[in-house]
Structures are given as structure tokens and as C-alpha cells.
Amino acid sequence: METLMTTKEAATYLKLNYMTVYKLAQRGKIPATKVGGNWRFKKEILDDWIAREAVAARGDILVVDDDPRVREVLEEVISAQGYKVVAVGSGEAALEKVEKRHYDLIFLDLVLPGINGVEALAAIKEKDKKAVVAIVTGYGDDPIAMEAMAQGPLLLIRKPFKAEDIREVLHVVIRARR
């Protein structure tokens, strides 16, 4: 009889957060079976899934932050994972980019010169209904962050962030969209 992994075991095996694996299973984005109300995973099937995902083409990412150091760090981390990165320093520049093409993921700061991140988010969602946005901010508990989250970005990353935080977002968001 084959041994099935629990969600926690699968998360450890995949080097992902427990809740990330749970939500992927819940959304049908990762091969899983519900047994007795709990998600279970077969190692062999996960290995096949990982192999298929590894050969899938990487996506295009837009980074929007007015701090050149933050843009540079995000560009380095994201491009090291094989993604094409476009980085801009304002909400207006982000809107110009989104008008021209779809991005698989957008990292968006909230405090920007000109139009702020909340306004940029609304305009991005209007221009690209399928846009997936990760808010990157040092103001996670601020009302501006709550206002942005109410518009439906997938997640919020607090500054200062770690490179691993960005890699996990890439892994989860890009893979979940396929």
C-alpha cells in the first residue's frame, strides 16, 4: 500500500508554507486527494507535477517601486529565478506598461510619487482584469494597505522582505496560474 503524505509533510517536501500547499490543493492547482476531510499527496505524483512545472516557460513580472534599491533587489531575485523583469518607479509608468502587455505578476508598492499604489492598483485592475498583484509595502497595518487589499491583490509582502519571501510568491503565483 502506498503511503500518502499529509499537507504538512507535502509542504516540507516541496519547501513551501503549509497554508500555501493547503490553498493550492483546495484550488485544484496541485495534485491532491481528499481523504477523510484532509488533503493527502502521493510523492510520485508530486514529483511528476514538479517535473512538468519545471519545464514550463517562465513568466513576465512587473515591479513598481519608487525606491531604486528595492527595485534592484526585486529585479535580482526575480531574474535569478528565470523570469523576465520590467521595473518602473511610478504608478503612471506601471499603467503605461500594463496598457501595452499582460504581466504574469505585478509587485506593487503603495507609497509612490504621483498616483499612489491604491490608485495604480485600481487602474491596473481596470486595464487588465486578470492582473495578479502582490502589494509590497512597509505600511502593512496602515489604512492604505487595507484599502489596497480590499481591491483584491493576491497577497501582501511587508518591507523589509527576504529574498525567500519573493521566491515563494513567484513559486506559488506563477505555478498556480498554469
C-alpha positions in Angstrom: 0.0 0.0 0.0 1.3 3.4 -0.9 2.0 5.9 1.8 0.2 9.3 1.4 1.7 12.5 2.7 -0.2 14.9 4.9 -0.4 18.6 3.9 2.3 19.4 6.4 4.6 16.6 5.0 4.0 17.7 1.4 4.8 21.3 2.4 8.0 20.2 4.0 8.8 18.1 0.9 8.1 20.9 -1.5 9.7 23.5 0.7 6.6 25.6 0.8 4.5 27.1 3.6 1.8 24.7 4.9 -1.1 27.1 4.1 0.3 27.6 0.6 0.1 23.9 -0.1 -3.3 23.7 1.5 -4.7 26.5 -0.6 -3.1 25.1 -3.8 -4.8 21.8 -3.1 -8.1 23.5 -2.3 -8.0 25.3 -5.6 -7.0 22.2 -7.6 -3.6 23.7 -8.6 -1.6 20.8 -7.1 -2.3 17.1 -7.4 -4.0 16.1 -4.2 -6.8 13.8 -2.9 -9.2 14.5 -0.1 -9.2 11.6 2.4 -11.5 11.8 5.4 -11.7 15.6 5.1 -7.9 16.1 4.8 -5.7 16.6 1.8 -3.3 13.8 1.0 -0.4 13.7 -1.5 1.5 10.9 -3.3 5.2 11.6 -3.6 5.5 10.1 -7.0 2.6 12.3 -8.4 4.2 15.4 -6.8 7.5 14.5 -8.4 5.8 14.3 -11.8 4.0 17.5 -11.2 7.3 19.3 -10.2 9.0 17.9 -13.4 6.2 19.2 -15.6 6.2 22.6 -13.9 10.0 22.9 -14.2 9.9 22.8 -17.9 7.0 25.3 -18.2 8.1 28.7 -19.6 8.8 31.4 -17.0 6.6 34.5 -16.9 7.0 38.2 -17.2 7.0 40.2 -14.0 6.4 44.0 -13.4 8.0 45.6 -10.4 6.6 49.0 -9.3 8.5 50.8 -6.5 9.9 54.3 -6.2 13.0 53.2 -4.3 15.7 52.2 -6.7 17.3 49.9 -4.2 14.1 47.9 -3.7 13.6 47.7 -7.5 17.2 46.5 -7.9 16.8 43.8 -5.2 13.5 42.6 -6.6 14.9 42.5 -10.1 17.9 40.5 -9.0 15.8 37.9 -7.0 13.2 37.6 -9.7 15.6 37.4 -12.7 17.7 34.8 -10.8 14.6 32.6 -10.9 14.5 32.8 -14.7 11.7 35.4 -15.1 11.8 38.5 -17.3 11.5 41.6 -15.2 10.4 45.1 -16.1 10.9 47.6 -13.3 9.4 51.1 -13.0 9.4 53.8 -10.4 5.9 55.2 -10.5 2.2 54.3 -10.8 1.9 56.2 -14.1 4.8 54.2 -15.6 3.2 51.0 -14.4 0.0 51.9 -16.2 1.9 52.6 -19.4 3.4 49.1 -19.2 0.2 47.4 -18.4 -1.5 49.1 -21.4 1.0 47.5 -23.7 1.0 44.0 -22.4 -0.1 41.5 -19.7 2.2 40.6 -16.9 2.0 37.3 -15.1 2.6 39.0 -11.7 2.9 42.6 -10.6 4.8 43.6 -7.4 3.3 47.0 -6.4 4.5 49.4 -3.7 1.7 51.5 -2.1 3.6 54.8 -1.5 4.5 56.1 -4.9 5.1 59.6 -6.4 2.1 60.9 -8.4 -0.7 58.4 -8.2 -0.3 56.2 -5.2 -0.3 52.4 -5.2 -4.1 52.1 -4.3 -5.0 54.3 -7.3 -2.5 52.4 -9.5 -4.0 49.1 -8.4 -7.5 50.2 -9.3 -6.3 51.4 -12.7 -4.3 48.2 -13.3 -7.3 46.0 -12.5 -9.4 48.1 -14.8 -7.0 47.7 -17.7 -6.1 44.0 -17.1 -8.9 42.1 -15.3 -6.6 39.1 -15.0 -3.8 41.0 -13.3 -2.3 39.3 -10.2 -0.8 41.8 -7.8 1.4 41.4 -4.8 1.5 44.5 -2.6 5.0 45.3 -1.3 4.9 47.8 1.5 6.3 48.9 4.8 2.9 50.0 5.9 1.1 46.6 6.3 -1.2 47.8 9.1 -1.9 51.2 7.6 -5.3 52.1 6.3 -3.8 52.5 2.8 -2.8 48.8 2.9 -6.3 47.8 4.0 -7.8 49.9 1.2 -5.5 48.2 -1.3 -6.2 44.7 0.0 -9.9 45.4 -0.4 -9.4 45.7 -4.1 -8.2 42.1 -4.3 -4.5 41.7 -4.7 -3.4 38.2 -4.0 -1.1 39.0 -1.1 0.8 41.5 0.8 4.6 41.4 1.4 5.9 43.6 4.2 9.2 45.5 3.8 11.8 44.7 4.7 11.3 41.4 3.0 13.7 38.5 2.5 14.6 37.0 -0.9 12.9 33.8 0.1 9.6 35.7 0.5 9.8 36.8 -3.1 10.8 33.4 -4.4 7.8 31.8 -2.6 5.4 34.3 -4.1 6.9 33.6 -7.6 6.6 29.8 -7.0 3.1 29.9 -5.7 1.5 32.6 -8.0 3.1 31.6 -11.3 2.6 27.9 -10.8 -0.9 28.3 -9.6 -1.9 30.2 -12.8 -0.8 27.3 -15.0 
